[in-house]
Amino acid sequence: MNEWGGVFLGIIALAVSVMAIVQVGVIVFGARLVKRVEQMTQQVDREIKPLLANLNVVSQEAARAAELAALQVERVDALFADVAGKVEETAASLQSAIIAPAREGMALVQGIKAAFGALREIRAASAPASPVHDEDDPLFIG
């Protein structure tokens, strides 16, 4: 059994050596992987920082543009409100300046019409009555 013990001891030694080599390989591979991940992280960090900075600038400009647009909308709203007030004021002014005198003028014209109508009635009442003729008699040829 002694010789089998030596064989098994050799197999065990070989297995331990293979496991040690595999573990060293895994450690080396892990170290390389960590180094590559760190390099990728640094690269991504370098590439994303300017992008994030640009994105921040763009968002600030968008906020500024939105603020300016809101101010312009408020100005336009105030302008339209002012124009509407001026239009109403002008309409009221026109109504008081044109329509009221026109109504008075129409009332004066109606008064003059009534006066002429009354004069016609007085003339018609004071004119002598003309004899009534039968219109068919002079035309009769018989």
C-alpha positions as a Markdown table, in Angstrom:
| # | Residue | x | y | z |
|---|---|---|---|---|
| 1 | Met | 0.0 | 0.0 | 0.0 |
| 2 | Asn | 2.9 | 2.1 | 0.4 |
| 3 | Glu | 3.3 | 2.5 | -3.3 |
| 4 | Trp | -0.4 | 3.4 | -3.7 |
| 5 | Gly | 0.0 | 6.0 | -1.0 |
| 6 | Gly | 2.8 | 7.6 | -2.9 |
| 7 | Val | 0.6 | 7.6 | -6.1 |
| 8 | Phe | -2.3 | 9.1 | -4.3 |
| 9 | Leu | 0.0 | 11.6 | -2.6 |
| 10 | Gly | 1.4 | 12.5 | -6.0 |
| 11 | Ile | -2.2 | 12.9 | -7.4 |
| 12 | Ile | -3.1 | 15.1 | -4.4 |
| 13 | Ala | 0.0 | 17.2 | -4.9 |
| 14 | Leu | -0.8 | 17.5 | -8.6 |
| 15 | Ala | -4.4 | 18.5 | -7.8 |
| 16 | Val | -3.3 | 21.1 | -5.3 |
| 17 | Ser | -0.8 | 22.5 | -7.8 |
| 18 | Val | -3.5 | 22.7 | -10.5 |
| 19 | Met | -5.9 | 24.4 | -8.0 |
| 20 | Ala | -3.1 | 26.9 | -7.0 |
| 21 | Ile | -2.4 | 27.7 | -10.7 |
| 22 | Val | -6.1 | 28.1 | -11.4 |
| 23 | Gln | -6.5 | 30.4 | -8.4 |
| 24 | Val | -3.5 | 32.5 | -9.4 |
| 25 | Gly | -5.0 | 32.6 | -12.9 |
| 26 | Val | -8.4 | 33.8 | -11.5 |
| 27 | Ile | -6.6 | 36.4 | -9.4 |
| 28 | Val | -4.6 | 37.7 | -12.3 |
| 29 | Phe | -7.7 | 37.7 | -14.5 |
| 30 | Gly | -9.7 | 39.4 | -11.8 |
| 31 | Ala | -7.0 | 42.0 | -11.4 |
| 32 | Arg | -7.0 | 42.7 | -15.2 |
| 33 | Leu | -10.8 | 42.8 | -15.2 |
| 34 | Val | -10.8 | 45.3 | -12.3 |
| 35 | Lys | -8.2 | 47.4 | -14.2 |
| 36 | Arg | -10.2 | 47.3 | -17.4 |
| 37 | Val | -13.4 | 48.2 | -15.6 |
| 38 | Glu | -11.6 | 51.1 | -13.9 |
| 39 | Gln | -10.3 | 52.3 | -17.3 |
| 40 | Met | -13.8 | 52.1 | -18.8 |
| 41 | Thr | -15.2 | 54.0 | -15.9 |
| 42 | Gln | -12.7 | 56.7 | -16.3 |
| 43 | Gln | -13.3 | 56.9 | -20.1 |
| 44 | Val | -17.1 | 57.0 | -19.6 |
| 45 | Asp | -16.6 | 59.7 | -16.9 |
| 46 | Arg | -14.4 | 61.7 | -19.3 |
| 47 | Glu | -16.9 | 61.4 | -22.1 |
| 48 | Ile | -20.0 | 62.0 | -20.0 |
| 49 | Lys | -18.7 | 65.1 | -18.0 |
| 50 | Pro | -18.7 | 67.4 | -21.1 |
| 51 | Leu | -22.1 | 66.0 | -22.2 |
| 52 | Leu | -23.5 | 66.7 | -18.8 |
| 53 | Ala | -22.0 | 70.1 | -18.8 |
| 54 | Asn | -23.5 | 70.8 | -22.2 |
| 55 | Leu | -26.9 | 69.4 | -21.1 |
| 56 | Asn | -26.8 | 71.7 | -18.1 |
| 57 | Val | -26.1 | 74.7 | -20.3 |
| 58 | Val | -28.9 | 73.7 | -22.7 |
| 59 | Ser | -31.4 | 73.3 | -19.8 |
| 60 | Gln | -30.4 | 76.7 | -18.5 |
| 61 | Glu | -30.8 | 78.3 | -21.9 |
| 62 | Ala | -34.2 | 76.5 | -22.3 |
| 63 | Ala | -35.3 | 77.9 | -18.9 |
| 64 | Arg | -34.2 | 81.3 | -19.9 |
| 65 | Ala | -36.0 | 81.1 | -23.3 |
| 66 | Ala | -39.2 | 79.9 | -21.5 |
| 67 | Glu | -38.9 | 82.9 | -19.1 |
| 68 | Leu | -38.5 | 85.3 | -22.0 |
| 69 | Ala | -41.4 | 83.7 | -23.9 |
| 70 | Ala | -43.6 | 84.1 | -20.8 |
| 71 | Leu | -42.6 | 87.7 | -20.5 |
| 72 | Gln | -43.4 | 88.3 | -24.2 |
| 73 | Val | -46.8 | 86.6 | -23.8 |
| 74 | Glu | -47.6 | 88.9 | -20.8 |
| 75 | Arg | -46.6 | 91.9 | -22.9 |
| 76 | Val | -48.8 | 90.8 | -25.8 |
| 77 | Asp | -51.6 | 90.2 | -23.4 |
| 78 | Ala | -51.2 | 93.6 | -21.9 |
| 79 | Leu | -51.0 | 95.1 | -25.4 |
| 80 | Phe | -54.3 | 93.4 | -26.5 |
| 81 | Ala | -56.0 | 94.5 | -23.3 |
| 82 | Asp | -54.9 | 98.0 | -24.0 |
| 83 | Val | -56.0 | 97.9 | -27.6 |
| 84 | Ala | -59.4 | 96.5 | -26.5 |
| 85 | Gly | -59.8 | 99.3 | -24.0 |
| 86 | Lys | -58.9 | 101.9 | -26.7 |
| 87 | Val | -61.4 | 100.3 | -29.1 |
| 88 | Glu | -64.2 | 100.4 | -26.5 |
| 89 | Glu | -63.2 | 104.0 | -25.6 |
| 90 | Thr | -63.2 | 105.0 | -29.3 |
| 91 | Ala | -66.6 | 103.3 | -29.9 |
| 92 | Ala | -68.1 | 105.1 | -26.9 |
| 93 | Ser | -66.6 | 108.4 | -28.2 |
| 94 | Leu | -68.0 | 107.8 | -31.7 |
| 95 | Gln | -71.4 | 106.9 | -30.2 |
| 96 | Ser | -71.5 | 110.1 | -28.2 |
| 97 | Ala | -70.0 | 112.3 | -31.0 |
| 98 | Ile | -71.9 | 110.9 | -34.0 |
| 99 | Ile | -74.9 | 108.9 | -33.1 |
| 100 | Ala | -76.4 | 111.2 | -30.5 |
| 101 | Pro | -76.3 | 114.3 | -32.9 |
| 102 | Ala | -77.6 | 112.1 | -35.7 |
| 103 | Arg | -80.5 | 111.1 | -33.5 |
| 104 | Glu | -81.1 | 114.8 | -32.8 |
| 105 | Gly | -80.9 | 115.5 | -36.5 |
| 106 | Met | -83.3 | 112.8 | -37.3 |
| 107 | Ala | -85.7 | 114.2 | -34.7 |
| 108 | Leu | -85.4 | 117.6 | -36.3 |
| 109 | Val | -86.1 | 116.1 | -39.8 |
| 110 | Gln | -89.2 | 114.3 | -38.3 |
| 111 | Gly | -90.3 | 117.7 | -36.9 |
| 112 | Ile | -89.9 | 119.4 | -40.2 |
| 113 | Lys | -91.8 | 116.6 | -42.0 |
| 114 | Ala | -94.6 | 116.9 | -39.4 |
| 115 | Ala | -94.7 | 120.7 | -40.0 |
| 116 | Phe | -94.9 | 120.2 | -43.8 |
| 117 | Gly | -97.6 | 117.6 | -43.3 |
| 118 | Ala | -99.6 | 119.9 | -41.1 |
| 119 | Leu | -99.3 | 122.7 | -43.7 |
| 120 | Arg | -100.5 | 120.4 | -46.5 |
| 121 | Glu | -103.5 | 119.4 | -44.4 |
| 122 | Ile | -104.3 | 123.1 | -43.7 |
| 123 | Arg | -104.0 | 123.9 | -47.4 |
| 124 | Ala | -106.1 | 120.9 | -48.4 |
| 125 | Ala | -108.8 | 121.9 | -45.8 |
| 126 | Ser | -108.8 | 125.6 | -47.0 |
| 127 | Ala | -108.9 | 124.9 | -50.8 |
| 128 | Pro | -112.4 | 125.0 | -52.4 |
| 129 | Ala | -113.9 | 121.7 | -53.2 |
| 130 | Ser | -113.8 | 120.9 | -56.9 |
| 131 | Pro | -116.9 | 119.4 | -58.5 |
| 132 | Val | -117.1 | 115.8 | -58.8 |
| 133 | His | -117.4 | 114.6 | -62.3 |
| 134 | Asp | -118.2 | 111.2 | -63.5 |
| 135 | Glu | -115.3 | 110.2 | -65.5 |
| 136 | Asp | -117.2 | 107.8 | -67.7 |
| 137 | Asp | -119.6 | 110.4 | -69.2 |
| 138 | Pro | -117.2 | 112.4 | -71.3 |
| 139 | Leu | -115.8 | 109.2 | -72.7 |
| 140 | Phe | -119.1 | 107.9 | -73.7 |
| 141 | Ile | -119.6 | 107.8 | -77.4 |
| 142 | Gly | -122.9 | 106.5 | -78.1 |
